Structures are given as C-alpha cells and as structure tokens.
C-alpha cells in the first residue's frame, strides 16, 4: 500500500467522501450560478431585491442539498429510484387535482412558504428509474420488444400528465431525455427510426387538427409555432417576445453594451427578462464574449459528467450520470435555441441562471446524485 493510499484510508469516512467529491464540477456550477446572480442584479436595476438575493439563498440551500445527496451511497439511490418515480407521479396527479395556477397554467403545488413544480422533479426521477431499470435488466434483453415497451410506458405516463398542465416544453424534455437514456442503455437504433417516422406523422396530424373539434394542442401553442416560423406576422402580439429577444441579442455585438447598460431589459422592452429570456440580457450587456463564456462553462460541465460516467464501472451510476448530463444539455440547448429564434418558445428556463426555486433546487439535487455516483464509484 502506497503512502498516499494509507493516508487516505486513515481519514474518517465522512471526510474521505468530501475529499472524493468532484470539486471542479462543483466550481463550474457555482460559476454558472454567478452569471445568474449578476444578471438578476442587473435586470432589477442594480438591486439585490427582489430576485438576486432570493436566488443566492436558494443556491446556498441547493449546495447543502447537493452535498447531502452526494454523501449518500449510490446503491441507496438505486433502491429508492422506484419510490422516487412513484412519488413524482403522485405529485403530478396532485397538481391536476388542486395545483396552483400561474400565467394560465396549472403546474405548481403551493406549500405556503414555497411553490413546488413537480414536473421539474420528474425530470430527475424519470432518469433515476430508467437507470435502475436498465441496471436490473440483463443486456441481452435490452432490445426485445416487451422490455422496450416497459420503459416507453414509464416515459409516457409522466409526459401525458405534464402535457395536460399544459407544459409542452417540459413534456418534450421528458420524451427526449427518456428516449436518449434508452439509446445510451443500448436499445437498437431501429426503434428510434420507427419513433422518428411516427413523430413526423404526429406533427402532420397536429397541424391537420388545427381548427377542428379534435384539435390536439392549445391555440396559444399553435400561435407559438406560427411566431417561430414568421415572427413578423404579429410583432406586437405573439411575436413580441422573440422580436425583442433578437433585437437584444443583435445589439450586444462582440463585447456588449456594458454591465447594466442593456436598453432592451432596463427599459422593459424584453418580457420575462429574469426567467426564460435572461440569456438575451446577458448577450446584450456582455455580447458574444459573455454568451460564449457561459456556453463554455455549460460544455465543461457536460464533459466532466461524461468523463465521470465513462470511468464509472457501476452501470446504474454511469447511466444516471449520463442521463442527468443529457437533461442538463437539453435545458440550456432548448432555452438558447428558443431565445435565438431557432426553436419555438416553450417556456424552458436557463439552468442555474434563470430565476426560479424548483428548477434550481432540483438541478442541484440532480448534481448531488452525480456526486454520489462519483464519490462511491468502484476504485
């Protein structure tokens, strides 16, 4: 036994786990959150209230939660995956029955001191349950029809509940993340080709249903699609968000207008400037340099997660880490595509930057699971 190994083994177990934490990953998460604090301070006119101070408190609580989750052995999270998934389904049903309504959607459970959005939690519990399922399932059965049908149902049940809220953005993320994890687990590509063909047929059917008694999506969702295809058709109505967003993005140039000098956000031309469209504020004030800096931090987080998953010999831990990394990628990819006009506006926040309690706490809980997988991997 080397001197280093002997020294590590002589350290108490709790402290040893802290030493094995993926601290570079934690530092990257804190750096991204720092961008968020800065932007929330800016859009409030140089004040910590009402957004930046609250977001800092939530981040502090989330870091404690991440550390606590990371200290728990990964095998315990594997055993609790089914229970966590079932609990998230119960919360989604509770939202349907007596959820709080905000901006025309019923997505929250009002706990008095905090508004919980169960769909955010479901993004993580779905990944946990699928990772546990494929850890339990022998590799030779992965692509057999019956064993493919079960995870499809596991994905479709929460997706249907979320779609009814309505929350099209989160429903798409659940489908994509779930399907992505199935692919990573080794399901044959032919199934995905069939799904792609079905998706093309479904999109065609959705457009054909417009204006009929059996219309499949809401009118405002059709308006979002119309706006995505041609924002100039309603520049003061449905196209207002994306039009102002593009103006803010373009006016930032290479280096931006300067901190707290963004006219689109400070003069309130930009709606939802502290939540879904906060990236445009960043791009206007810090330009291309600021935007690419944030994107680089996001990319490094993904790379660190993928490397950790590849080096992990535990199948559940590896799939869980990859699933959370995929979820995280979808978060910022969809949000940035949305505000740049490359995708329809679907109401997906920018991870760790947009103002919001449920999204931040759940995301840090998810990275707590990544830390648990990293700390307790076979060495």
C-alpha positions, 0 to 999 in steps of 0.5 A, a space after each residue: 500500500 502506497 503512502 498516499 493510499 494509507 493516508 487516505 484510508 486513515 481519514 474518517 469516512 465522512 471526510 474521505 467522501 468530501 475529499 472524493 467529491 468532484 470539486 471542479 464540477 462543483 466550481 463550474 456550477 457555482 460559476 454558472 450560478 454567478 452569471 445568474 446572480 449578476 444578471 438578476 442584479 442587473 435586470 432589477 436595476 442594480 438591486 439585490 431585491 427582489 430576485 438576486 438575493 432570493 436566488 443566492 439563498 436558494 443556491 446556498 440551500 441547493 449546495 447543502 442539498 447537493 452535498 447531502 445527496 452526494 454523501 449518500 451511497 449510490 446503491 441507496 439511490 438505486 433502491 429508492 429510484 422506484 419510490 422516487 418515480 412513484 412519488 413524482 407521479 403522485 405529485 403530478 396527479 396532485 397538481 391536476 387535482 388542486 395545483 396552483 395556477 400561474 400565467 394560465 397554467 396549472 403546474 405548481 403545488 403551493 406549500 405556503 412558504 414555497 411553490 413546488 413544480 413537480 414536473 421539474 422533479 420528474 425530470 430527475 426521477 424519470 432518469 433515476 428509474 430508467 437507470 435502475 431499470 436498465 441496471 436490473 435488466 440483463 443486456 441481452 434483453 435490452 432490445 426485445 420488444 416487451 422490455 422496450 415497451 416497459 420503459 416507453 410506458 414509464 416515459 409516457 405516463 409522466 409526459 401525458 400528465 405534464 402535457 395536460 398542465 399544459 407544459 409542452 416544453 417540459 413534456 418534450 424534455 421528458 420524451 427526449 431525455 427518456 428516449 436518449 437514456 434508452 439509446 445510451 442503455 443500448 436499445 437498437 437504433 431501429 426503434 428510434 427510426 420507427 419513433 422518428 417516422 411516427 413523430 413526423 406523422 404526429 406533427 402532420 396530424 397536429 397541424 391537420 387538427 388545427 381548427 377542428 373539434 379534435 384539435 390536439 394542442 392549445 391555440 396559444 401553442 399553435 400561435 407559438 409555432 406560427 411566431 417561430 416560423 414568421 415572427 413578423 406576422 404579429 410583432 406586437 402580439 405573439 411575436 413580441 417576445 422573440 422580436 425583442 429577444 433578437 433585437 437584444 441579442 443583435 445589439 450586444 455585438 462582440 463585447 456588449 453594451 456594458 454591465 447594466 447598460 442593456 436598453 432592451 431589459 432596463 427599459 422593459 422592452 424584453 418580457 420575462 427578462 429574469 426567467 426564460 429570456 435572461 440569456 438575451 440580457 446577458 448577450 446584450 450587456 456582455 455580447 458574444 464574449 459573455 454568451 460564449 463564456 457561459 456556453 463554455 462553462 455549460 460544455 465543461 460541465 457536460 464533459 466532466 459528467 461524461 468523463 465521470 460516467 465513462 470511468 464509472 464501472 457501476 452501470 446504474 451510476 454511469 447511466 444516471 450520470 449520463 442521463 442527468 448530463 443529457 437533461 442538463 444539455 437539453 435545458 440550456 440547448 432548448 432555452 438558447 435555441 428558443 431565445 435565438 429564434 431557432 426553436 419555438 418558445 416553450 417556456 424552458 428556463 436557463 439552468 442555474 441562471 434563470 430565476 426560479 426555486 424548483 428548477 434550481 433546487 432540483 438541478 442541484 439535487 440532480 448534481 448531488 446524485 452525480 456526486 454520489 455516483 462519483 464519490 462511491 464509484 468502484 476504485 
